[in-house]
Amino acid sequence: MRDYLVKALAFNGQVRAYAVRTTDIVKEAQCRHDTWRTASAALGRSLTAGVMMGAMLKGDQKLTIKIQGGGPLGTILVDANAKGEVRGYVSNPHVDFEGNEKGKLRVYKAVGADGFLTVIKDIGLKDPFVGQVPLQSGELGDDFTYYFVVSEQTPASVGVGVLVNGDDSIQAAGGFILQIMPGAEEETIGYIEKQLQVIPPISNLIEQGLTPEEILNTLVGEQNLKLLETMDVQFRCTCSRERIEGVLVSLGKVELEQIREEEEETEVHCHFCNERYIFTQADLTDLISKL
């Protein structure tokens, strides 16, 4: 099954719903950044939330999520857009803790809970929208739920999960967001609250082969669900050699000449995708000639 996201309404528009499979996205992130198990779970949950939040945008709008909880992971940074594209990294990918008695990874120990979750949205205005909330648990699902309630004044439930194998490979990943619209009936809210208490972990549902549509059916009932849109999602970085050349050129002739004289090869590293671009002295001479 490929990674994809569904958008839907439930209970005649009282609930806005999103569900996504992100197994391949998290696999690529794990491979690119060599994340250990707990780091993979934290980054994967953040990427999953990010791609769903990106799907709430339109056109060329995009957002950045920054999570700084004071834990050994350091900063988690995720970029997403309205096209289903997402990228991200953690400052320290080599973090792992033994699971609890149920085998669940202790993501909160890696992330920490002494800090903030910040969302920066570029929606085409002069200044970006910035929302920030204190971390509640460091488990991230609860933290994103709190973000929606406090920063966007939208009651919501966010479920994100990553199932990681003992060899650090990714078995399954996915998530959902349910947003309660103004005027929702108490009966609707009660039904959803009951379902949230009994639904298995989202990563287990993905592992069992449930589709995003089936996950939403489980949450709100198939008879209550109206599917609106399906979109492919993927890990995609916007970096390229041409973009890096533009950054180097922006340094100016004098600094480029200094770099050329000091190193036989210059390496530029993209934090988001871990791609490395090598520029020889001849490459830099060519760039300088264009200034």
PyMOL commands that set and color helices and strands:
alter all, ss='L'
color gray80, all
select helices_A, chain A and resi 23-33+37-54+107-111+141-151+186-198+202-207+212-220+222-224+241-250+253-262+281-289
alter helices_A, ss='H'
color red, helices_A
select strands_A, chain A and resi 4-10+15-21+62-68+75-81+85-90+116-122+129-134+156-164+170-180+225-232+234-235+265-269+276-280
alter strands_A, ss='S'
color yellow, strands_A
deselect
rebuild
show_as cartoon
